[in-house]
Amino acid sequence: PPRATYFSPHRQLGDTLPRLTRLRLQRLSPRRLRRAPARVAVFELGSTALHLLVAEAPETSEIRRVERERVPWRKGGSLARQEIPEERMEVLLRAARALRDLADESRPEEIIAVATAALREAQNARSVTDAVGTALRAPVQVLSAAEEARLVFQAIRGRVELGGAPTLGLDLGGGNLSVVVGSSDGLQLVRTLRA
């Protein structure tokens, strides 16, 4: 019978990494040749908070969370055709510098920074992306709506055996709702709606 499953963002954030991050973990070969775990710090700039996840991948086991932190920087809602105000920018940049310092304590081999709907839709997205990238000392990749939805599906598929039947996945963020339908064979439908 049809069923629904709720995935708590607090419980799942440290357990799931985007496919891109998994591939990068596997690519860090020098440490893997020495049988040492590869370690990556991932920053995600969402519509309401800046997230940090530091994780490592031992050669023979699951990805292990080393550090996780979340710093709110604004209340939710779409930023379509709006500018991120200066006072919110200051909060965001302070959070970015603090989280980069925290990440450095774990000595990651690679830093990955991505942004979702907040920077995809804001009028001053370019200047914000550049400023946050400077604060993080890493370039920020702004995910497209389709890529964001695809990563939602990858996270679901990484945690649940979907089988061949179509499965509906929903991700309600601070600025949009990602709707994905797919199975173990891959994605069949992707839609992103503004919240």
C-alpha positions, 0 to 999 in steps of 0.5 A: 500500500502507499506510504509516507515517510518523514525524514528529519533534516536534523537526523538525516543531514549528517547521514547523507551527502550529495552524489558530487561529494561522494564522488569527490571523496572517492577521488581523493586517492593519495590518502586512500592509498595509505588507507587513511579516510578522505575528509571533505567539508561541505557548506550549504547556503540555504534560504534560512541557514548556512550549514556545515558538514565535515565527513570522511569516508574510510575505504571499507565503511560508510561515510562518517560525520566528523562535524556538523553545524547550522547557523540561521541567517534569515527567516524563510520565504522566497527571494525572487526579484528581491535583494538580500539586505545589507544587515542580513549579509553581515549576519551571513558573512559572520556565519561563513567565517565562523563555520570556515574556522570550525571546518579548518579544525577538522583539517579537511582535504577539500572544501565544497560550497553550494547554494540553493534557492536563496542565491538562485533567486535573489537580485544581488545573487552574484555579489552575495555569492562572491562575498560568501565565497571570499568569507569561506575561502572557497568558490560557491556553486549555485545549484539549479532548481533541477540539480537541487531536486535531483540531490533530494532524490539522491538523498532519499535513494541513498537511505531507502530501498525504493524498488521499481515502483514510482516513489514521491519525494518532497523537500520543503525548504525556506524558499521552495518546495522540490517535488521528485518522482523516481524509482531505483532506476532513476528520476521520472519527474522533477518540479520546483515550486516557490514556497 
